[in-house]
Amino acid sequence: MLMMYLVEHRTSTDNDDSYKVIGIFSSLQKANETVNFYQKEVEGFCLFPSGFSIIPVPVLGSGSDNSVTDLFLITSWKPKDGTEEDIRAEAVFCVKNQAAKYRLRYKLCHPFRKCIVDKYIRDCPEWREGFISS
């Protein structure tokens, strides 16, 4: 089974909770290099260097080999009092329609959770400009 590494960043301040997926990487080394870069160079992330996590994730679906570039991440959360809480990555697929089918099944099994499918390019960080938390 093909393994990738999900890099995410979470912060919690008095004013705001933040969850960002930085990207999905083909090796632990590339994931670590990305975290190190963001911790030192990208505005906002530098202020919260301990907010990073690297999570090994299996890539599900047919065709999951090292040539895969497009990845589809299922993210879920439980809405509560107008805020999004308990945000988590559920699964990574290499085929969009397989991710969409998983999302539909997930929604049936977890009616109180919301979920989406987002596309990522392997080894390509998503958050390039950084962020500023008030």
N, C-alpha and C positions, 0 to 999 in steps of 0.2 A: 504494500500500500504506500502510495506517495505521501510524504509528510512535508508540510510547509510550516512557517512560523508567523503567527499573527502578532503584530506589534500594536499595542493599544496604549492610550494615555488617559488616566483618570485624575481629576482634581476635585477637591471639595473645599470650598471656602464658605465664609458666613453668608455671602451673597449668591453663590452659584455652585452647582455641581456640573461637571463637564466630563463627557466621554467622547473620545475621538479614536477612530481606527486609523493608524498611521499607514499601514500597508500589510501585505502578505508576502513573505520572503521565502526563497527556495532553500536557504541555509541559515543555520543559527549564527554563523559568522556575519552574513549580510544583515540579519536582524540586529545583532549587537552593534555593528558599525553604524546603522541607521539611528539607533537609540543614542549612541555616543555623539553623533553629529547633532541631533536635535537637542540634547542636553547642553551642548556648548554653543550652538550657533543660531538656533531658531527662536525668535522672540516669543515670549510667553512660556514656551516649554522649558527654557532655561530657569525660570522662576520656580518650577515644580519638577525638578529632576527625578524625584523618587516616584513620580506618577506613572512611570512606564512599566509595562509587563510584556513579556515575550511568552506566547502560548503555543506549544506544538499542536498542530491541527492536522488530522488526516484529510486528504482531498478525496471526496466521495464522488461516485459516478463513473460511468464507462469512459474510457479514454484518458484516465488519470495517469499520465506518465511525465517524464521530464520535459517534454515538448510543450506542455500546457502553459499558456501565457494568460488567458482570461480566466479569472476565478470569481465565483459568485458566493458571497458571504450572506448567510441568514443571521440577522440580528434581531433579538427580541427584547421587549421591555414590558413592564407592568405599569400602566398609567395609574396615578394616584393623586387625587386632589389637584389636578391640573399640572402635575409635574411628571416627568418620566423617571421611574425608579427601577432598580434592579435590571439594568441594561446588560445584556450578555451576548456573546457570539455563540450561536448554536451549531452551525455546520458550515463547511466550505465545499462547494461543488465545482467541477470543471465544465459542466454542461448547464446552460441557462434553464432549459426546460425541466431538467431534473431538479434544479434548485426550486423552481416554481412549484413543482408537484410536492416537494418536501414542505414548502411553505403552506400549501393548502392543507396537507395532513396535519401539520403542526398546529394550525389555527383550529382545526376540529378537536384535537386532543387537549389544547390549552386555550379555551375560549376567553379567559380573562387576560391573556397576554397579547400584545400586538407584535407583529413581526414584518420585516421587509427583506428584500433581496437587493444587495448592492454589488455592482461589478467593480473588481479591482484588477489591475495589471500586475502580474508577478514581478517582484523586485522593484516596484515603482512607488515611492512614498506619495501619499495623497495630500497631506497637509504641507504645503510648500512655504506659505507666507507666515506661519505661526499664528498666535492668537494673543490677545490681551484680556486678562480677567479683571473685572472691576472690583 
